[in-house]
Amino acid sequence: MNEIIKEIEAAQLKEGVGGFEVGDTVKVYGKIKEGNRERIQVFEGTVLKIQGGSNRETFTVRKVSNGVGVEKTWPMHSPNVEKVEVVRKGKVRRAKLNYLRDRIGKKAKVKELVK
């Protein structure tokens, strides 16, 4: 049974997904369906965490909108995610940036990775 599940999950994976890490600032182009129309909405923020594996892999993006913190968790291989564009690379030493939730203003910034 395990082999059958692995084959089904492998068929659902998208090619070329990823290319970003925790701490990066990304733009997520998500499809939104309103009635019979479909449009693309951009959600830009910092990647707090990446978890899971295979086709269950998800990533959480946080932004501050009008002084209120907003977080969205996106499935990595979802057909509703058009593309993920990296705006800037972040320099972090943690796998999950939960501490950013308690911070506001300049304290909530992640340093940019300069190579």
N, C-alpha and C positions, 0 to 999 in steps of 0.2 A: 504494500500500500504506500509506503514511503517513497518509492521510486516514481509512482504515478503522480503523487503530489508535487514532487520536484520537477517533473516534466511540465506540468500545468503551470507552475510558478515561473519556470524559465521562459515559457512562451509569452508571459505577460510583461517581461522586463523591457524597458525602453533603452535604446542605445544612446551612448554619449551623455548619460545623466551623471550629475555630480560636478566635479571640477571646483568645488568650494569646500571650505572647512569651517569649523566652529570659530567664531570671532570675525568672520568676513561680513562685510556689508553687501547685501545682494538685492536685486530686483527680481521679484517673482511675478511672472506674467500668468495670471490665473483666469480661466474661462468662467464667466458668470452668465447664467441663463435667466432671463427675465421674460416670462411668458413664452412667446415663440421666437424671441430674438436672443442672440448670443453675442456677448462682447468680451473684450479682454480688459481686465483691471490690473494695474500694477501695484504691488505691495512691496515697499522698500524698507529694509531694516537689517538688524544684526542677527546672525545665526546664533541661537543660544545652545542648541544641542542637535545632534544627529544620533538617531537610535534605530535599532532593529536591523534586519538584514533581508536580503533577497527582495521579494516584491513587497514586503511589509515595512520597508525602510521609510522613516519619516524624518523631517527636520522642522524645527521650530524657529520662527523668525519673530523678532520683537521690534516694535517702533513706538515712538511717543507721538501721539496725535492729539493736538489741542491740550497738552498737559496731562493726558491720560495714557498710560502704557497699554498697548494693544499687542497681543501675541496670537499668532496663527500657526497651527501645525499642518504641514502639507505632506501628503504622501509623495515620495520621491518619484515613483513610476506611474503616477496618476495621469489619465488622459486630460484631466482638468488643469494640469500644470503645463502651459504652453512651452515656457523655457525659464531658466534661471540664469540671470546675468550677474556676474561678480563686478561690483562697483569698486571696492577696495579690499585688499587683503588685511586681515587683522593679526596682531601679534599677541597670542594668548598662551598660557601654560596650563590650561584646564581643558577637560573634555566636555564639561557642561558649565555654562556661565550663569548659574542660578543667582549668583550674588548681584548681577546687574539689575535684578528686579527691585532691590531695595534702594538703588541709587538713582539720582535725578541730576540733570544738567551735565556739567563737564565731567563729573565723577563717573557717569554712565558711559563715557566714551571708551573705545578700545583703541590702543595705539596701532598705527599703521605699520605694516611690515615693509621695510625698505631693504631691497637687495642691492 
